[in-house]
Amino acid sequence: MSFSPGLWNWDYSYNNKLAHIHKLKKTEDMILMVLQIFTAGRY
């Protein structure tokens, strides 16, 4: 089972990327929400 650590490493970095993408998506949603509030307040 010498390949096990490498596999786990790949899985770990893959999960990190997913988490990063998820964070970016959440930030995007927040920005969109704030923009909507601002534009709604303007009209």
GIWO-V513394 format. One record per run of one state. SS is the DSSP state (H for helix, E for strand, L for the rest). FROM is the first residue (numbers start at 0). LEN is the number of residues. Records with the same first field share a line. If there is no record, write none. Layout:
BEGIN
SS->FROM-LEN + FROM-LEN
END
This chain:
BEGIN
L->0-3 + 42-1
H->3-39
END
